[in-house]
Amino acid sequence: MIPSLWELVNFSLRRFEVPIIWSYQNAARLPKQYIMVNYSSVATPEQDEYGPIDKETETRVLRSHRRATAELQFFCGHESYPLASRASMLLTNNAALEKACQLDVAVGPRTMLHHVPALLNNSQYEDRAILQFDFNYTDTLEEDVTLIDEIRFDGGFVYDFSEDPRIRCRETIRVPKSPQTKGADAAGPV
């Protein structure tokens, strides 16, 4: 479930006064009329955004943008298509745009609006309409990071013109034990 998708759909379609449910919830089917929310493929970027490190808590927030294909299925009898058509506009009106800004989400292109009756059995259909659109949102994750209290470099530079030119350097990195350090003491040549 994408909570922000649920919140935006409920907010935008509240005037319909029709129950809204998530798809695939393994519950008894509601009596008609209802709207079912579903999402499928979610595109992720190549790189996440790393926030600044909070030195007191040794944490940072990762943010990653997502683009999901969202789908609303309207099981509302002969009102299915008209409600889906109005929903397409309600998801992008001023009130919905303000709510989307609060949620840090965006409704992208509305990619499909179809009247697609569903087959109930071999001879009966039920009226259904489907509205599909891109839904852009951001996932966040707080992660623990270990900070190194101190790094000291001790080394030298040797260059002798009489020999083959080479750079020789020895570095030692030491992490002193302290109450703030989460990791173990590590020292030695690198």
Secondary structure, DSSP 8 states (H G I E B T S, - for coil): --HHHHHHHHHHTGGG---EEESS-------SSEEEEEEEEEE--SS-EE---BTTTTEEEEEEEEEEEEEEEEE-GGGHHHHHHHHHHHTTSHHHHHHHHHHT-EEEEEEEEEE--EE-SSS-EE--EEEEEEEEEEEEEEEE-------------B--TTS----B---B--B---TT--S--B-SB-
